[in-house]
């Protein structure tokens, strides 16, 4: 009887471990996650809620959250961690081609085996798991699990447009320039830009180049079939210069941060701002909730064929290829959990962040009309592009070009900025020979 009671107790303990802790041992296991969801970012609350729910059923897992909101600080920390052989268990890095060296070095985990779980993987938007395929670079596998898709648009304040006498939402660059002139005449700063943070100008540039040469042209630069100094790209640099000359931005824009830009927009100081769909989270918690609208980035005359070439930032979770055992198992289960139908539905409906799944439940009658409009807009994108640096194996390209754009918007010529952009690639290629 003692033996029977002992076996019964041991069996109960084992079942409890399996049912409550998943497939992991009772010993504590730590997974380290590093995202941009930190600080005041509304999505930090989403991440916190997911972690809390996951830990309820995985009490033996410890989640060390090393998320950093600032992009440059995040990128620097991630690169240092990888260089020192201590990559986070789970992280994201947007540069698709930039993952090449890490994949070759075994820093990244090929997530292809995870996709065999059809109950989970079949819900992703078709083609999204292929976004992080490195096959064309000679490395087999897929190196990220998609979790969100973020179109970028121009957000505008209809009340300020009306005050300036703008009755038609600009659809072309000529119409946008005319709107800028009207806003200036009405003593309204047309466009908020936190130029102190280099990524702000870089995001505008993304939209400009895709509307002028298309997404595939930028991919060709990454494949070394084209150059930043090509004549076809000159109008893109000129456009950035023209926006400054026309007075589109606040006179002190180069000394303003992104936080300054956002605060100014919601204070009614700026009529427009260029930002991703994640901006809906900020809108929802602002005093202008329910008032702000968006428009696609305008089309350039003679470039109508690129009207469907639009910015759509793909977000994917990379996983460390250095993980083994319980850490790897826990990390895989957490990634599946945070990208599940249930968590994606929570992210979309409660935090206004567009997910990467087709099975998201959008039947809630209280969903924001703005969110539904954004989902519809995403369906109009024919050729999606992320940051221009996403397609270059040189991960330094993104920041180098952003720095060149800052110089361009201050005093440099388009030719100088283009040469500075290409110089980084030339130096990179020379170093690899």
N, C-alpha and C positions, 0 to 999 in steps of 0.2 A: 504493500500500500504506500509505503514511503517513496519507493521508487516510482510508482505510478503518479503520485502527487508531484514528485520532482519533475517527471517528464512532462506532465500537464503544465506545470508552471513554466518550464523552459520553453515549451512549444508556444505558450501564450506570449511570453516575452519576445520570442522570435517573430511571431505574427504581428505584434505591436510595432516592432522595429520596421518590418517591411511595409505595413500599412501606413504608419505615420511618417516614417523617414524615407519612404521610397525604396530604391534598391541599394541604398548606401549603408555602410556599417554604422554602428552606434557611435563610433569615435567622431569627434568634431573634424570637419573638413572646411577649409577656407577657400572661397573663390573671390577673386579681386575683379571688380568691374570699373571701367573708366569710360565715362560718356561726357557729353557737353551739357547734360542736364544737372545744373548746380545753381546755387545761390538763389536769386529771385526768379529764375526761369520757371514759368508755370509747369513745364514738363518735369521739373524736379519733383513736384508733388506726385505726378503719375508714377515715376520711378519708385518713390518711397512707398506708394500704395501697393505696387507689384511686389516689392521686396517683402513687405509685411505679410501679404497673403501667401507668398511662397514659403516663408519661414514657419508659418503655422503648420504646414504639412511636412516640413523638412527641418525639424528642430536641431538636427546635428550639423546643419550647414551654417557657416558664418559668412556673411557677405560684406566684404570690405569695399566700400564705395569711395573711389578716388576721383570722382567726376570733377571736372574743371570747366567753368562756363566760358572763360576767355579762350578764343580759338588758338591764338599764337602760343599761349601758355600751355594749353592742352597738347598741341602738336609737339612742342619742345619736350614736355614731360614724357610723352609717349615714345618719342625717338630715343630719349635717354634710357628709358626702361628697356627698350628693345636692344639698344646697343650694349647694355650691361647684362643682357641675358635674363632679364626679369620682366618679360612682357605680362600685362594683365591677363587674367583668364579670359575676360570678355572685354571688347573695346570696339570702337569704330574709327575708321580712317577713310575719308571719302575718296581719296585718289585711287582710282581703279587700277590704272597701269602702274601707279606708284607702289602697289603691293607686290610687284614682280620680284624684286630682290628679297623681300621678306618671305615670299612663298618658296623661292629657290633655297633659301637658308633654313627652311623648316620652322620658321617663326610662326607661320600661320597654319591652321588646321583646315584641311580640305573637308568641307561640310557635305560633300556628295553622299556619304553613307547615311547621314541624318535624313536625307530626303526620301529614303526608303520607307519612312514612317508616313504613309499616305494619308492617314487620318489627320495628320498635322499639316503636311506639306502640300496637299492638293488644294488647299484654300488660298495659296498665294496667287497674286495677279500673274497671268501667263507671261513668261519671259523675265520676270524679276529675279529669279534665282540665277539666271544666266548673265545678269549684269556684271557679276564679279567673276566671270569665267576668264581665265588667262590663257586659254587655248591658243589664241592668235599670237601670243608672245612666246609660245613654245613650252608652256607649263600647264600640265593637265590638272583639272579640278576647278572647283568653285570655292571662293574664299570669303563668303559672307552670307549671313541669313538676312533677307530683307525684312525691315520692320516698319518703314514709313516711306512715303513718297511726298515730296513737298514742291509743288509748283511755285514759281516766283512771279509776282505781278506788281503793278503800281497801285498802292492803296491811296484813296483820296477822300477828302472831306467835302461832301456835296454842298454843305452850307457855304463854304468858302468859294467853291466854284460858282454858286449862284450869286454870291456877293460881287464876284468879278465879272458877272455877265456871261459865263460859259454855259451854254445851253446844250451843247453836244459833247459827249465824252470823247476825247481824242482817240482816233483809231490809227492815225498816221503820224509820222514824226513832224510833218508840216503843221498838222492840227495841234500837236503837243507844243510846238514852238509858239504857235498863236495863243494857246492857253497860258503859257508862261508869260507872254507879253501882257496879257489881260490881267493876270494876277499881280504882276509888278505894278501896273497902272493903278490897281486898287490898293496898293500898299500892303500886299500880302506876299510873304516869302513863298515862292512856288513849291520848292522841293527841299525837304529836310535831308541833310546828309552829315553823318558823323564822320567826317573825313580823317579824323585823328586815328580811327581804327581802319587800317588798310583794306579790310575785307568789304567795307561798305562801298567804296568805289569799284572794287573788284566785282561785286555782285551786279552793279549797273553794267559794267563792261561785258559780263557774261551775256546779258540780254542783247546788248548792242551787236556783239559779234555774231551771235546766232541769227539775228535778223538780217545781217549784212552778208555773211558768207555761209551760214548754215552750220549745223553741228558737225557734219561729216568732215568739213574742212579743218576744224580744230582737232578732230581725231587723226587726220592726216599729218598734222604737225607732230602729234605724239608718235606717229609711225615714221617720222622724218621724211615724209613725202611733200611737205610744204614748210614754209618758214613764217615767223612773225613779221619779218621784214618784207614780205610779199606785198605787191601793190594792191592786191585785193583787200588787204586788211587796213590799209591807210585810212579809209573813211571811218573805220571804227575808232581809231585814235583821234581823228579830227572831230568826231561827234562828242567825245568826252571833253575835248578842249572847247568846243562850241557851247556846250551846256554851261560851262563856267563863264565864258564871255557874255552869254546872254543873261547872266544873272539868275540862273535857275536856282542856285543854292545861296544860303546865307553867306554874307561876306566873311564871316569867321568860321566857315565850315571845316577848314583844315585843322582847327584847334578844338573841334567839338568831338565828343565821344558818341558811341552808339546810344548810350543811356541818355545823353543830352538830346540827341535826335528824336528818340522815342518820346521823351517827356515833352519836347516841343511840339511834336505832332499832336499828342493828346491834349495839349494845352491850347490848341488851335492856332499855333504860331506858323505852322507849315501846312500847305494845302495837299501835298503829296509826300509819299515815301515809298521806296522800292524795297520789298521784303517778301519772304516766303510765306507759305500758307500757315506756318507756325505762328505768324503774327496774329492770327485769329484769337489765340489764347490771351494776348495782351489786350486786344480790342474788347473781349468779353468782360474783362475786369476793369475797364476804363470808364470814365464818365461819358465817353462817346459811343458806348455799346449800343448797337442797333442803328447807328447813324453812318458808320464808315462803309464805303463800298470799294470795289476794286475794278481795275481794267487790265486787260492783257497789255504787255509792252507793245507800243505802236509799231506799225510796219513802215519800212523805208520805201520811198518811191523807186520803182524799178526792181525792187527785191521782193515782190509779192510771192514768189515761189517759196520763200522761206517763212511764210506766215505761220506755218505749223511747226517750225523749228523753235522750240521754247525751252526755257529753263525748267527742269524738273529734277530737284535734288533727290537722289536715291539714298536712303539711309539703310545701312546693313551692319549687323553685328559680326565682327571678326572674332575668331577664337584662337587662343594660343596653341601652336603646334607642339609646344613643350610640355603640355599637360599629360598626365598619366593617371591611371587608377581612379580613386574616389573624386579627386579634383575635376578630372575630365568628365566623369559621369554627372557630377553636380552641375557643372557649367553647361553641359548639353541640356540637362533637364530645365535649368533656369531659362536658357535661350528659347527653348520650345514653349515654356510657360509664358514668357513676356511677349512672344510673337503669336500666341494662340488666338483663336477666334474671340474668346472671351475677353482677353486683355486688350486686343486690338479694338474691340468694340468699346471698351472703357476709354481707351486713348482717344478715339474719334469722338464719341458722344459726350464725354465729360471734360476733355481737355482740348478739343477742336484741333487735333493733329491727325492728318490723313494717314491711314495705314497702308500696308502692302498686300492686303487680302481682299478677295472678292466676296467672302462669306460674312463680312462684317454686318452686324444687325443695325440697320439705319431706320428702323420703323418707329422709333421714339417720336411722337408727335411734337415734343418740345424741342426737337433739334433746331438749331439756328438756321434760318434761311440762307445766311451767308455761307455756312458750311455746305449746304446742299448745292449752292451756286458754284462753290469751289470744286466739288466733286464733278459737277457737270463740265466745268472748264477743263479739268484734267483730262476728260474724255476727248477734248478737241486737239490735244497735243499729238502731232504726227511723228515728230522726231525729237526725242527728249535729250537734253544735255545737262550735265551737272556743271561744276566749276570747270573752267578751261584747263586747269591743272590736273583734273581727274584722269585725263587720257595720256599723260606724259609719264614715262618711267622715271624721270627726274623729279622727285618730290619737292625740290626747292623751287621749281618753276612758278608755282602758285604765288609764293610770297615775293619772289623777285619781280614778277610782273606787277603785283599790287604796289610795290615800292616805286616801280617805274611810272605807274598811273598817278601816284601821288605827286611825283615830280612833274608829270605832264599837266596836271590840273593846277599846279602852282606856277610854273614858268617854262618847263621844257617843251621842245617842239615834238610833234608827232614822230618825226624821224628819230629823234634822240630816244624817245620812249620805246619805239619799235626795235631799235638796235640794242637797247639795254635788255629787252625781253629775249631777243634771240641770242645775245651774248651768253646768257646763263646756259642755254641748251648747247651752244658750241663748246663751252668750257666743260660741260658734263660729258659730252661725247669724246672730247679729247682725253679726259681723265680715264676713260674706259678702254682706250687703245693700248 
